[in-house]
Amino acid sequence: MMMRKVARHEPHGFATWFRLRRLSPDTQPRCPSGAATLSRDDESGFSLIEVIVSLAIISLVSLAGFTLVDTLASLQSRIDARYDAIQELQLLLSDLSDDFAQADPASLTLASGTLKMRTQVCNASGTVSLSVVDRSFRRTSGECISGTSSYSEIETARFTVIDSERAEWDTWPTDEALHAQAVRVDIRMPDQPGALTGSIEGLFDMPDTYAK
């Protein structure tokens, strides 16, 4: 019995449909499991709101930094001013200590808030005057310029002479006392922001003899 080979007929358009199926953009290769894929959202930049908020934060931080620097500079300026005032006051008190230590007790006078005495000034014997003029404590001498010093911005200054009996006098000399043993100087500072405040009291002993 003779067998006949029957030709196999594919449906019309199958091969064409299969090729189009394989080349269709709907069919894309898949990434392995766990692999990262790049989406269009990952390529996007900052939004306008994000930029505005970032600029606002940067502005606030910069303003706070400038304010801090200005505050520190102002504080440093006040500290320097107080340091200069302390140095000036220490120099004046040192001059007073030298004046009283070398003063002639017999030459001491105190009247109308001005104290005068003969002492060693500018390497020679001379008269020194202590007084308050226009809220400034002044130490003046007519012998030389270096015998003059002052401290500005005080409220008041008071001189008190203490005799050998511990009695205190606001005028000197007096018929009731013969010898000045010490002089007390009270300086009151003004109550001003950034300035030295309070009061300063100095007690200066007078020598028993005067070396001319």
MODELLER restraints for C-alpha pairs under 7 A, 6 or more apart:
rsr = mdl.restraints
at = mdl.atoms
rsr.add(forms.Gaussian(group=physical.xy_distance, feature=features.Distance(at['CA:78:A'], at['CA:194:A']), mean=6.03, stdev=0.5))
rsr.add(forms.Gaussian(group=physical.xy_distance, feature=features.Distance(at['CA:82:A'], at['CA:195:A']), mean=6.31, stdev=0.5))
rsr.add(forms.Gaussian(group=physical.xy_distance, feature=features.Distance(at['CA:82:A'], at['CA:196:A']), mean=6.70, stdev=0.5))
rsr.add(forms.Gaussian(group=physical.xy_distance, feature=features.Distance(at['CA:88:A'], at['CA:151:A']), mean=6.69, stdev=0.5))
rsr.add(forms.Gaussian(group=physical.xy_distance, feature=features.Distance(at['CA:89:A'], at['CA:151:A']), mean=6.40, stdev=0.5))
rsr.add(forms.Gaussian(group=physical.xy_distance, feature=features.Distance(at['CA:92:A'], at['CA:149:A']), mean=6.67, stdev=0.5))
rsr.add(forms.Gaussian(group=physical.xy_distance, feature=features.Distance(at['CA:92:A'], at['CA:150:A']), mean=6.79, stdev=0.5))
rsr.add(forms.Gaussian(group=physical.xy_distance, feature=features.Distance(at['CA:97:A'], at['CA:204:A']), mean=6.48, stdev=0.5))
rsr.add(forms.Gaussian(group=physical.xy_distance, feature=features.Distance(at['CA:99:A'], at['CA:119:A']), mean=5.91, stdev=0.5))
rsr.add(forms.Gaussian(group=physical.xy_distance, feature=features.Distance(at['CA:99:A'], at['CA:120:A']), mean=6.77, stdev=0.5))
rsr.add(forms.Gaussian(group=physical.xy_distance, feature=features.Distance(at['CA:100:A'], at['CA:204:A']), mean=6.29, stdev=0.5))
rsr.add(forms.Gaussian(group=physical.xy_distance, feature=features.Distance(at['CA:100:A'], at['CA:205:A']), mean=6.73, stdev=0.5))
rsr.add(forms.Gaussian(group=physical.xy_distance, feature=features.Distance(at['CA:100:A'], at['CA:206:A']), mean=5.79, stdev=0.5))
rsr.add(forms.Gaussian(group=physical.xy_distance, feature=features.Distance(at['CA:101:A'], at['CA:205:A']), mean=6.75, stdev=0.5))
rsr.add(forms.Gaussian(group=physical.xy_distance, feature=features.Distance(at['CA:101:A'], at['CA:206:A']), mean=5.99, stdev=0.5))
rsr.add(forms.Gaussian(group=physical.xy_distance, feature=features.Distance(at['CA:101:A'], at['CA:207:A']), mean=6.09, stdev=0.5))
rsr.add(forms.Gaussian(group=physical.xy_distance, feature=features.Distance(at['CA:102:A'], at['CA:119:A']), mean=5.44, stdev=0.5))
rsr.add(forms.Gaussian(group=physical.xy_distance, feature=features.Distance(at['CA:102:A'], at['CA:120:A']), mean=6.02, stdev=0.5))
rsr.add(forms.Gaussian(group=physical.xy_distance, feature=features.Distance(at['CA:102:A'], at['CA:207:A']), mean=6.89, stdev=0.5))
rsr.add(forms.Gaussian(group=physical.xy_distance, feature=features.Distance(at['CA:102:A'], at['CA:210:A']), mean=6.82, stdev=0.5))
rsr.add(forms.Gaussian(group=physical.xy_distance, feature=features.Distance(at['CA:103:A'], at['CA:117:A']), mean=6.48, stdev=0.5))
rsr.add(forms.Gaussian(group=physical.xy_distance, feature=features.Distance(at['CA:103:A'], at['CA:118:A']), mean=5.63, stdev=0.5))
rsr.add(forms.Gaussian(group=physical.xy_distance, feature=features.Distance(at['CA:103:A'], at['CA:119:A']), mean=4.15, stdev=0.5))
rsr.add(forms.Gaussian(group=physical.xy_distance, feature=features.Distance(at['CA:103:A'], at['CA:120:A']), mean=6.99, stdev=0.5))
rsr.add(forms.Gaussian(group=physical.xy_distance, feature=features.Distance(at['CA:103:A'], at['CA:206:A']), mean=6.77, stdev=0.5))
rsr.add(forms.Gaussian(group=physical.xy_distance, feature=features.Distance(at['CA:103:A'], at['CA:207:A']), mean=6.88, stdev=0.5))
rsr.add(forms.Gaussian(group=physical.xy_distance, feature=features.Distance(at['CA:103:A'], at['CA:210:A']), mean=6.42, stdev=0.5))
rsr.add(forms.Gaussian(group=physical.xy_distance, feature=features.Distance(at['CA:104:A'], at['CA:117:A']), mean=6.76, stdev=0.5))
rsr.add(forms.Gaussian(group=physical.xy_distance, feature=features.Distance(at['CA:104:A'], at['CA:118:A']), mean=5.57, stdev=0.5))
rsr.add(forms.Gaussian(group=physical.xy_distance, feature=features.Distance(at['CA:104:A'], at['CA:119:A']), mean=6.10, stdev=0.5))
rsr.add(forms.Gaussian(group=physical.xy_distance, feature=features.Distance(at['CA:104:A'], at['CA:210:A']), mean=4.91, stdev=0.5))
rsr.add(forms.Gaussian(group=physical.xy_distance, feature=features.Distance(at['CA:105:A'], at['CA:180:A']), mean=6.10, stdev=0.5))
rsr.add(forms.Gaussian(group=physical.xy_distance, feature=features.Distance(at['CA:105:A'], at['CA:206:A']), mean=6.44, stdev=0.5))
rsr.add(forms.Gaussian(group=physical.xy_distance, feature=features.Distance(at['CA:107:A'], at['CA:117:A']), mean=5.27, stdev=0.5))
rsr.add(forms.Gaussian(group=physical.xy_distance, feature=features.Distance(at['CA:107:A'], at['CA:118:A']), mean=5.74, stdev=0.5))
rsr.add(forms.Gaussian(group=physical.xy_distance, feature=features.Distance(at['CA:108:A'], at['CA:116:A']), mean=5.78, stdev=0.5))
rsr.add(forms.Gaussian(group=physical.xy_distance, feature=features.Distance(at['CA:108:A'], at['CA:117:A']), mean=4.48, stdev=0.5))
rsr.add(forms.Gaussian(group=physical.xy_distance, feature=features.Distance(at['CA:109:A'], at['CA:115:A']), mean=5.72, stdev=0.5))
rsr.add(forms.Gaussian(group=physical.xy_distance, feature=features.Distance(at['CA:109:A'], at['CA:116:A']), mean=5.25, stdev=0.5))
rsr.add(forms.Gaussian(group=physical.xy_distance, feature=features.Distance(at['CA:109:A'], at['CA:117:A']), mean=6.45, stdev=0.5))
rsr.add(forms.Gaussian(group=physical.xy_distance, feature=features.Distance(at['CA:109:A'], at['CA:172:A']), mean=5.01, stdev=0.5))
rsr.add(forms.Gaussian(group=physical.xy_distance, feature=features.Distance(at['CA:109:A'], at['CA:173:A']), mean=5.95, stdev=0.5))
rsr.add(forms.Gaussian(group=physical.xy_distance, feature=features.Distance(at['CA:110:A'], at['CA:116:A']), mean=6.50, stdev=0.5))
rsr.add(forms.Gaussian(group=physical.xy_distance, feature=features.Distance(at['CA:110:A'], at['CA:170:A']), mean=6.98, stdev=0.5))
rsr.add(forms.Gaussian(group=physical.xy_distance, feature=features.Distance(at['CA:110:A'], at['CA:171:A']), mean=4.88, stdev=0.5))
rsr.add(forms.Gaussian(group=physical.xy_distance, feature=features.Distance(at['CA:110:A'], at['CA:172:A']), mean=4.69, stdev=0.5))
rsr.add(forms.Gaussian(group=physical.xy_distance, feature=features.Distance(at['CA:111:A'], at['CA:171:A']), mean=5.34, stdev=0.5))
rsr.add(forms.Gaussian(group=physical.xy_distance, feature=features.Distance(at['CA:111:A'], at['CA:172:A']), mean=6.76, stdev=0.5))
rsr.add(forms.Gaussian(group=physical.xy_distance, feature=features.Distance(at['CA:113:A'], at['CA:131:A']), mean=6.53, stdev=0.5))
rsr.add(forms.Gaussian(group=physical.xy_distance, feature=features.Distance(at['CA:113:A'], at['CA:158:A']), mean=6.86, stdev=0.5))
rsr.add(forms.Gaussian(group=physical.xy_distance, feature=features.Distance(at['CA:113:A'], at['CA:159:A']), mean=6.89, stdev=0.5))
rsr.add(forms.Gaussian(group=physical.xy_distance, feature=features.Distance(at['CA:114:A'], at['CA:129:A']), mean=6.97, stdev=0.5))
rsr.add(forms.Gaussian(group=physical.xy_distance, feature=features.Distance(at['CA:114:A'], at['CA:130:A']), mean=5.74, stdev=0.5))
rsr.add(forms.Gaussian(group=physical.xy_distance, feature=features.Distance(at['CA:114:A'], at['CA:131:A']), mean=4.76, stdev=0.5))
rsr.add(forms.Gaussian(group=physical.xy_distance, feature=features.Distance(at['CA:115:A'], at['CA:129:A']), mean=5.79, stdev=0.5))
rsr.add(forms.Gaussian(group=physical.xy_distance, feature=features.Distance(at['CA:115:A'], at['CA:130:A']), mean=5.12, stdev=0.5))
rsr.add(forms.Gaussian(group=physical.xy_distance, feature=features.Distance(at['CA:115:A'], at['CA:131:A']), mean=6.62, stdev=0.5))
rsr.add(forms.Gaussian(group=physical.xy_distance, feature=features.Distance(at['CA:116:A'], at['CA:127:A']), mean=6.87, stdev=0.5))
rsr.add(forms.Gaussian(group=physical.xy_distance, feature=features.Distance(at['CA:116:A'], at['CA:128:A']), mean=5.73, stdev=0.5))
rsr.add(forms.Gaussian(group=physical.xy_distance, feature=features.Distance(at['CA:116:A'], at['CA:129:A']), mean=4.49, stdev=0.5))
rsr.add(forms.Gaussian(group=physical.xy_distance, feature=features.Distance(at['CA:116:A'], at['CA:130:A']), mean=6.33, stdev=0.5))
rsr.add(forms.Gaussian(group=physical.xy_distance, feature=features.Distance(at['CA:117:A'], at['CA:127:A']), mean=5.63, stdev=0.5))
rsr.add(forms.Gaussian(group=physical.xy_distance, feature=features.Distance(at['CA:117:A'], at['CA:128:A']), mean=5.66, stdev=0.5))
rsr.add(forms.Gaussian(group=physical.xy_distance, feature=features.Distance(at['CA:117:A'], at['CA:129:A']), mean=6.81, stdev=0.5))
rsr.add(forms.Gaussian(group=physical.xy_distance, feature=features.Distance(at['CA:118:A'], at['CA:125:A']), mean=6.87, stdev=0.5))
rsr.add(forms.Gaussian(group=physical.xy_distance, feature=features.Distance(at['CA:118:A'], at['CA:126:A']), mean=5.51, stdev=0.5))
rsr.add(forms.Gaussian(group=physical.xy_distance, feature=features.Distance(at['CA:118:A'], at['CA:127:A']), mean=4.36, stdev=0.5))
rsr.add(forms.Gaussian(group=physical.xy_distance, feature=features.Distance(at['CA:118:A'], at['CA:128:A']), mean=6.28, stdev=0.5))
rsr.add(forms.Gaussian(group=physical.xy_distance, feature=features.Distance(at['CA:119:A'], at['CA:125:A']), mean=5.60, stdev=0.5))
rsr.add(forms.Gaussian(group=physical.xy_distance, feature=features.Distance(at['CA:119:A'], at['CA:126:A']), mean=5.62, stdev=0.5))
rsr.add(forms.Gaussian(group=physical.xy_distance, feature=features.Distance(at['CA:119:A'], at['CA:127:A']), mean=6.13, stdev=0.5))
rsr.add(forms.Gaussian(group=physical.xy_distance, feature=features.Distance(at['CA:119:A'], at['CA:128:A']), mean=6.96, stdev=0.5))
rsr.add(forms.Gaussian(group=physical.xy_distance, feature=features.Distance(at['CA:120:A'], at['CA:126:A']), mean=5.99, stdev=0.5))
rsr.add(forms.Gaussian(group=physical.xy_distance, feature=features.Distance(at['CA:121:A'], at['CA:147:A']), mean=6.11, stdev=0.5))
rsr.add(forms.Gaussian(group=physical.xy_distance, feature=features.Distance(at['CA:122:A'], at['CA:144:A']), mean=6.55, stdev=0.5))
rsr.add(forms.Gaussian(group=physical.xy_distance, feature=features.Distance(at['CA:122:A'], at['CA:146:A']), mean=6.92, stdev=0.5))
rsr.add(forms.Gaussian(group=physical.xy_distance, feature=features.Distance(at['CA:122:A'], at['CA:147:A']), mean=6.31, stdev=0.5))
rsr.add(forms.Gaussian(group=physical.xy_distance, feature=features.Distance(at['CA:125:A'], at['CA:212:A']), mean=6.73, stdev=0.5))
rsr.add(forms.Gaussian(group=physical.xy_distance, feature=features.Distance(at['CA:126:A'], at['CA:143:A']), mean=6.24, stdev=0.5))
rsr.add(forms.Gaussian(group=physical.xy_distance, feature=features.Distance(at['CA:127:A'], at['CA:141:A']), mean=6.00, stdev=0.5))
rsr.add(forms.Gaussian(group=physical.xy_distance, feature=features.Distance(at['CA:128:A'], at['CA:139:A']), mean=6.79, stdev=0.5))
rsr.add(forms.Gaussian(group=physical.xy_distance, feature=features.Distance(at['CA:128:A'], at['CA:140:A']), mean=5.75, stdev=0.5))
rsr.add(forms.Gaussian(group=physical.xy_distance, feature=features.Distance(at['CA:128:A'], at['CA:141:A']), mean=4.81, stdev=0.5))
rsr.add(forms.Gaussian(group=physical.xy_distance, feature=features.Distance(at['CA:129:A'], at['CA:139:A']), mean=5.73, stdev=0.5))
rsr.add(forms.Gaussian(group=physical.xy_distance, feature=features.Distance(at['CA:129:A'], at['CA:140:A']), mean=5.30, stdev=0.5))
rsr.add(forms.Gaussian(group=physical.xy_distance, feature=features.Distance(at['CA:129:A'], at['CA:141:A']), mean=6.39, stdev=0.5))
rsr.add(forms.Gaussian(group=physical.xy_distance, feature=features.Distance(at['CA:130:A'], at['CA:138:A']), mean=5.80, stdev=0.5))
rsr.add(forms.Gaussian(group=physical.xy_distance, feature=features.Distance(at['CA:130:A'], at['CA:139:A']), mean=4.80, stdev=0.5))
rsr.add(forms.Gaussian(group=physical.xy_distance, feature=features.Distance(at['CA:130:A'], at['CA:140:A']), mean=6.71, stdev=0.5))
rsr.add(forms.Gaussian(group=physical.xy_distance, feature=features.Distance(at['CA:131:A'], at['CA:137:A']), mean=6.03, stdev=0.5))
rsr.add(forms.Gaussian(group=physical.xy_distance, feature=features.Distance(at['CA:131:A'], at['CA:138:A']), mean=5.49, stdev=0.5))
rsr.add(forms.Gaussian(group=physical.xy_distance, feature=features.Distance(at['CA:131:A'], at['CA:139:A']), mean=6.86, stdev=0.5))
rsr.add(forms.Gaussian(group=physical.xy_distance, feature=features.Distance(at['CA:132:A'], at['CA:138:A']), mean=5.96, stdev=0.5))
rsr.add(forms.Gaussian(group=physical.xy_distance, feature=features.Distance(at['CA:132:A'], at['CA:157:A']), mean=6.67, stdev=0.5))
rsr.add(forms.Gaussian(group=physical.xy_distance, feature=features.Distance(at['CA:135:A'], at['CA:152:A']), mean=6.48, stdev=0.5))
rsr.add(forms.Gaussian(group=physical.xy_distance, feature=features.Distance(at['CA:135:A'], at['CA:153:A']), mean=5.39, stdev=0.5))
rsr.add(forms.Gaussian(group=physical.xy_distance, feature=features.Distance(at['CA:135:A'], at['CA:154:A']), mean=5.17, stdev=0.5))
rsr.add(forms.Gaussian(group=physical.xy_distance, feature=features.Distance(at['CA:135:A'], at['CA:155:A']), mean=6.01, stdev=0.5))
rsr.add(forms.Gaussian(group=physical.xy_distance, feature=features.Distance(at['CA:136:A'], at['CA:150:A']), mean=6.71, stdev=0.5))
rsr.add(forms.Gaussian(group=physical.xy_distance, feature=features.Distance(at['CA:136:A'], at['CA:151:A']), mean=5.65, stdev=0.5))
rsr.add(forms.Gaussian(group=physical.xy_distance, feature=features.Distance(at['CA:136:A'], at['CA:152:A']), mean=4.26, stdev=0.5))
rsr.add(forms.Gaussian(group=physical.xy_distance, feature=features.Distance(at['CA:136:A'], at['CA:153:A']), mean=5.63, stdev=0.5))
rsr.add(forms.Gaussian(group=physical.xy_distance, feature=features.Distance(at['CA:136:A'], at['CA:154:A']), mean=5.88, stdev=0.5))
rsr.add(forms.Gaussian(group=physical.xy_distance, feature=features.Distance(at['CA:137:A'], at['CA:150:A']), mean=5.40, stdev=0.5))
rsr.add(forms.Gaussian(group=physical.xy_distance, feature=features.Distance(at['CA:137:A'], at['CA:151:A']), mean=5.12, stdev=0.5))
rsr.add(forms.Gaussian(group=physical.xy_distance, feature=features.Distance(at['CA:137:A'], at['CA:152:A']), mean=6.30, stdev=0.5))
rsr.add(forms.Gaussian(group=physical.xy_distance, feature=features.Distance(at['CA:138:A'], at['CA:149:A']), mean=6.13, stdev=0.5))
rsr.add(forms.Gaussian(group=physical.xy_distance, feature=features.Distance(at['CA:138:A'], at['CA:150:A']), mean=4.33, stdev=0.5))
rsr.add(forms.Gaussian(group=physical.xy_distance, feature=features.Distance(at['CA:138:A'], at['CA:151:A']), mean=6.63, stdev=0.5))
rsr.add(forms.Gaussian(group=physical.xy_distance, feature=features.Distance(at['CA:139:A'], at['CA:148:A']), mean=5.39, stdev=0.5))
rsr.add(forms.Gaussian(group=physical.xy_distance, feature=features.Distance(at['CA:139:A'], at['CA:149:A']), mean=5.17, stdev=0.5))
rsr.add(forms.Gaussian(group=physical.xy_distance, feature=features.Distance(at['CA:139:A'], at['CA:150:A']), mean=5.83, stdev=0.5))
rsr.add(forms.Gaussian(group=physical.xy_distance, feature=features.Distance(at['CA:140:A'], at['CA:147:A']), mean=6.26, stdev=0.5))
rsr.add(forms.Gaussian(group=physical.xy_distance, feature=features.Distance(at['CA:140:A'], at['CA:148:A']), mean=4.35, stdev=0.5))
rsr.add(forms.Gaussian(group=physical.xy_distance, feature=features.Distance(at['CA:140:A'], at['CA:149:A']), mean=6.56, stdev=0.5))
rsr.add(forms.Gaussian(group=physical.xy_distance, feature=features.Distance(at['CA:141:A'], at['CA:147:A']), mean=5.34, stdev=0.5))
rsr.add(forms.Gaussian(group=physical.xy_distance, feature=features.Distance(at['CA:141:A'], at['CA:148:A']), mean=5.78, stdev=0.5))
rsr.add(forms.Gaussian(group=physical.xy_distance, feature=features.Distance(at['CA:153:A'], at['CA:190:A']), mean=6.99, stdev=0.5))
rsr.add(forms.Gaussian(group=physical.xy_distance, feature=features.Distance(at['CA:154:A'], at['CA:188:A']), mean=6.21, stdev=0.5))
rsr.add(forms.Gaussian(group=physical.xy_distance, feature=features.Distance(at['CA:154:A'], at['CA:189:A']), mean=4.69, stdev=0.5))
rsr.add(forms.Gaussian(group=physical.xy_distance, feature=features.Distance(at['CA:154:A'], at['CA:190:A']), mean=5.67, stdev=0.5))
rsr.add(forms.Gaussian(group=physical.xy_distance, feature=features.Distance(at['CA:155:A'], at['CA:188:A']), mean=5.40, stdev=0.5))
rsr.add(forms.Gaussian(group=physical.xy_distance, feature=features.Distance(at['CA:155:A'], at['CA:189:A']), mean=5.13, stdev=0.5))
rsr.add(forms.Gaussian(group=physical.xy_distance, feature=features.Distance(at['CA:155:A'], at['CA:190:A']), mean=4.93, stdev=0.5))
rsr.add(forms.Gaussian(group=physical.xy_distance, feature=features.Distance(at['CA:156:A'], at['CA:187:A']), mean=5.93, stdev=0.5))
rsr.add(forms.Gaussian(group=physical.xy_distance, feature=features.Distance(at['CA:156:A'], at['CA:188:A']), mean=5.30, stdev=0.5))
rsr.add(forms.Gaussian(group=physical.xy_distance, feature=features.Distance(at['CA:157:A'], at['CA:186:A']), mean=5.51, stdev=0.5))
rsr.add(forms.Gaussian(group=physical.xy_distance, feature=features.Distance(at['CA:157:A'], at['CA:187:A']), mean=4.41, stdev=0.5))
rsr.add(forms.Gaussian(group=physical.xy_distance, feature=features.Distance(at['CA:157:A'], at['CA:188:A']), mean=6.29, stdev=0.5))
rsr.add(forms.Gaussian(group=physical.xy_distance, feature=features.Distance(at['CA:158:A'], at['CA:185:A']), mean=5.81, stdev=0.5))
rsr.add(forms.Gaussian(group=physical.xy_distance, feature=features.Distance(at['CA:158:A'], at['CA:186:A']), mean=5.13, stdev=0.5))
rsr.add(forms.Gaussian(group=physical.xy_distance, feature=features.Distance(at['CA:158:A'], at['CA:187:A']), mean=6.62, stdev=0.5))
rsr.add(forms.Gaussian(group=physical.xy_distance, feature=features.Distance(at['CA:159:A'], at['CA:170:A']), mean=6.69, stdev=0.5))
rsr.add(forms.Gaussian(group=physical.xy_distance, feature=features.Distance(at['CA:159:A'], at['CA:183:A']), mean=6.93, stdev=0.5))
rsr.add(forms.Gaussian(group=physical.xy_distance, feature=features.Distance(at['CA:159:A'], at['CA:184:A']), mean=5.85, stdev=0.5))
rsr.add(forms.Gaussian(group=physical.xy_distance, feature=features.Distance(at['CA:159:A'], at['CA:185:A']), mean=4.86, stdev=0.5))
rsr.add(forms.Gaussian(group=physical.xy_distance, feature=features.Distance(at['CA:159:A'], at['CA:186:A']), mean=6.61, stdev=0.5))
rsr.add(forms.Gaussian(group=physical.xy_distance, feature=features.Distance(at['CA:160:A'], at['CA:168:A']), mean=6.20, stdev=0.5))
rsr.add(forms.Gaussian(group=physical.xy_distance, feature=features.Distance(at['CA:160:A'], at['CA:169:A']), mean=5.58, stdev=0.5))
rsr.add(forms.Gaussian(group=physical.xy_distance, feature=features.Distance(at['CA:160:A'], at['CA:170:A']), mean=5.11, stdev=0.5))
rsr.add(forms.Gaussian(group=physical.xy_distance, feature=features.Distance(at['CA:160:A'], at['CA:183:A']), mean=5.64, stdev=0.5))
rsr.add(forms.Gaussian(group=physical.xy_distance, feature=features.Distance(at['CA:160:A'], at['CA:184:A']), mean=5.11, stdev=0.5))
rsr.add(forms.Gaussian(group=physical.xy_distance, feature=features.Distance(at['CA:160:A'], at['CA:185:A']), mean=6.60, stdev=0.5))
rsr.add(forms.Gaussian(group=physical.xy_distance, feature=features.Distance(at['CA:161:A'], at['CA:168:A']), mean=5.62, stdev=0.5))
rsr.add(forms.Gaussian(group=physical.xy_distance, feature=features.Distance(at['CA:161:A'], at['CA:169:A']), mean=5.07, stdev=0.5))
rsr.add(forms.Gaussian(group=physical.xy_distance, feature=features.Distance(at['CA:161:A'], at['CA:170:A']), mean=6.42, stdev=0.5))
rsr.add(forms.Gaussian(group=physical.xy_distance, feature=features.Distance(at['CA:161:A'], at['CA:180:A']), mean=6.52, stdev=0.5))
rsr.add(forms.Gaussian(group=physical.xy_distance, feature=features.Distance(at['CA:161:A'], at['CA:182:A']), mean=6.12, stdev=0.5))
rsr.add(forms.Gaussian(group=physical.xy_distance, feature=features.Distance(at['CA:161:A'], at['CA:183:A']), mean=4.60, stdev=0.5))
rsr.add(forms.Gaussian(group=physical.xy_distance, feature=features.Distance(at['CA:161:A'], at['CA:184:A']), mean=6.47, stdev=0.5))
rsr.add(forms.Gaussian(group=physical.xy_distance, feature=features.Distance(at['CA:162:A'], at['CA:168:A']), mean=4.59, stdev=0.5))
rsr.add(forms.Gaussian(group=physical.xy_distance, feature=features.Distance(at['CA:162:A'], at['CA:169:A']), mean=6.36, stdev=0.5))
rsr.add(forms.Gaussian(group=physical.xy_distance, feature=features.Distance(at['CA:162:A'], at['CA:180:A']), mean=5.96, stdev=0.5))
rsr.add(forms.Gaussian(group=physical.xy_distance, feature=features.Distance(at['CA:162:A'], at['CA:181:A']), mean=5.79, stdev=0.5))
rsr.add(forms.Gaussian(group=physical.xy_distance, feature=features.Distance(at['CA:162:A'], at['CA:182:A']), mean=5.14, stdev=0.5))
rsr.add(forms.Gaussian(group=physical.xy_distance, feature=features.Distance(at['CA:162:A'], at['CA:183:A']), mean=5.88, stdev=0.5))
rsr.add(forms.Gaussian(group=physical.xy_distance, feature=features.Distance(at['CA:163:A'], at['CA:177:A']), mean=6.59, stdev=0.5))
rsr.add(forms.Gaussian(group=physical.xy_distance, feature=features.Distance(at['CA:163:A'], at['CA:179:A']), mean=5.70, stdev=0.5))
rsr.add(forms.Gaussian(group=physical.xy_distance, feature=features.Distance(at['CA:163:A'], at['CA:180:A']), mean=4.46, stdev=0.5))
rsr.add(forms.Gaussian(group=physical.xy_distance, feature=features.Distance(at['CA:163:A'], at['CA:181:A']), mean=4.97, stdev=0.5))
rsr.add(forms.Gaussian(group=physical.xy_distance, feature=features.Distance(at['CA:163:A'], at['CA:182:A']), mean=6.82, stdev=0.5))
rsr.add(forms.Gaussian(group=physical.xy_distance, feature=features.Distance(at['CA:164:A'], at['CA:179:A']), mean=6.13, stdev=0.5))
rsr.add(forms.Gaussian(group=physical.xy_distance, feature=features.Distance(at['CA:164:A'], at['CA:180:A']), mean=6.43, stdev=0.5))
rsr.add(forms.Gaussian(group=physical.xy_distance, feature=features.Distance(at['CA:164:A'], at['CA:181:A']), mean=5.40, stdev=0.5))
rsr.add(forms.Gaussian(group=physical.xy_distance, feature=features.Distance(at['CA:180:A'], at['CA:206:A']), mean=6.90, stdev=0.5))
rsr.add(forms.Gaussian(group=physical.xy_distance, feature=features.Distance(at['CA:181:A'], at['CA:205:A']), mean=6.13, stdev=0.5))
rsr.add(forms.Gaussian(group=physical.xy_distance, feature=features.Distance(at['CA:181:A'], at['CA:206:A']), mean=5.27, stdev=0.5))
rsr.add(forms.Gaussian(group=physical.xy_distance, feature=features.Distance(at['CA:182:A'], at['CA:203:A']), mean=6.91, stdev=0.5))
rsr.add(forms.Gaussian(group=physical.xy_distance, feature=features.Distance(at['CA:182:A'], at['CA:204:A']), mean=5.49, stdev=0.5))
rsr.add(forms.Gaussian(group=physical.xy_distance, feature=features.Distance(at['CA:182:A'], at['CA:205:A']), mean=4.20, stdev=0.5))
rsr.add(forms.Gaussian(group=physical.xy_distance, feature=features.Distance(at['CA:182:A'], at['CA:206:A']), mean=5.01, stdev=0.5))
rsr.add(forms.Gaussian(group=physical.xy_distance, feature=features.Distance(at['CA:183:A'], at['CA:203:A']), mean=5.91, stdev=0.5))
rsr.add(forms.Gaussian(group=physical.xy_distance, feature=features.Distance(at['CA:183:A'], at['CA:204:A']), mean=5.29, stdev=0.5))
rsr.add(forms.Gaussian(group=physical.xy_distance, feature=features.Distance(at['CA:183:A'], at['CA:205:A']), mean=6.49, stdev=0.5))
rsr.add(forms.Gaussian(group=physical.xy_distance, feature=features.Distance(at['CA:184:A'], at['CA:202:A']), mean=5.66, stdev=0.5))
rsr.add(forms.Gaussian(group=physical.xy_distance, feature=features.Distance(at['CA:184:A'], at['CA:203:A']), mean=4.44, stdev=0.5))
rsr.add(forms.Gaussian(group=physical.xy_distance, feature=features.Distance(at['CA:184:A'], at['CA:204:A']), mean=6.23, stdev=0.5))
rsr.add(forms.Gaussian(group=physical.xy_distance, feature=features.Distance(at['CA:185:A'], at['CA:201:A']), mean=5.72, stdev=0.5))
rsr.add(forms.Gaussian(group=physical.xy_distance, feature=features.Distance(at['CA:185:A'], at['CA:202:A']), mean=5.11, stdev=0.5))
rsr.add(forms.Gaussian(group=physical.xy_distance, feature=features.Distance(at['CA:185:A'], at['CA:203:A']), mean=6.44, stdev=0.5))
rsr.add(forms.Gaussian(group=physical.xy_distance, feature=features.Distance(at['CA:186:A'], at['CA:200:A']), mean=5.84, stdev=0.5))
rsr.add(forms.Gaussian(group=physical.xy_distance, feature=features.Distance(at['CA:186:A'], at['CA:201:A']), mean=4.56, stdev=0.5))
rsr.add(forms.Gaussian(group=physical.xy_distance, feature=features.Distance(at['CA:186:A'], at['CA:202:A']), mean=6.52, stdev=0.5))
rsr.add(forms.Gaussian(group=physical.xy_distance, feature=features.Distance(at['CA:187:A'], at['CA:199:A']), mean=5.55, stdev=0.5))
rsr.add(forms.Gaussian(group=physical.xy_distance, feature=features.Distance(at['CA:187:A'], at['CA:200:A']), mean=5.10, stdev=0.5))
rsr.add(forms.Gaussian(group=physical.xy_distance, feature=features.Distance(at['CA:187:A'], at['CA:201:A']), mean=6.36, stdev=0.5))
rsr.add(forms.Gaussian(group=physical.xy_distance, feature=features.Distance(at['CA:188:A'], at['CA:198:A']), mean=6.14, stdev=0.5))
rsr.add(forms.Gaussian(group=physical.xy_distance, feature=features.Distance(at['CA:188:A'], at['CA:199:A']), mean=4.20, stdev=0.5))
rsr.add(forms.Gaussian(group=physical.xy_distance, feature=features.Distance(at['CA:188:A'], at['CA:200:A']), mean=6.35, stdev=0.5))
rsr.add(forms.Gaussian(group=physical.xy_distance, feature=features.Distance(at['CA:189:A'], at['CA:196:A']), mean=6.52, stdev=0.5))
rsr.add(forms.Gaussian(group=physical.xy_distance, feature=features.Distance(at['CA:189:A'], at['CA:197:A']), mean=5.09, stdev=0.5))
rsr.add(forms.Gaussian(group=physical.xy_distance, feature=features.Distance(at['CA:189:A'], at['CA:198:A']), mean=5.49, stdev=0.5))
rsr.add(forms.Gaussian(group=physical.xy_distance, feature=features.Distance(at['CA:189:A'], at['CA:199:A']), mean=5.69, stdev=0.5))
rsr.add(forms.Gaussian(group=physical.xy_distance, feature=features.Distance(at['CA:190:A'], at['CA:197:A']), mean=6.07, stdev=0.5))
rsr.add(forms.Gaussian(group=physical.xy_distance, feature=features.Distance(at['CA:191:A'], at['CA:197:A']), mean=5.66, stdev=0.5))
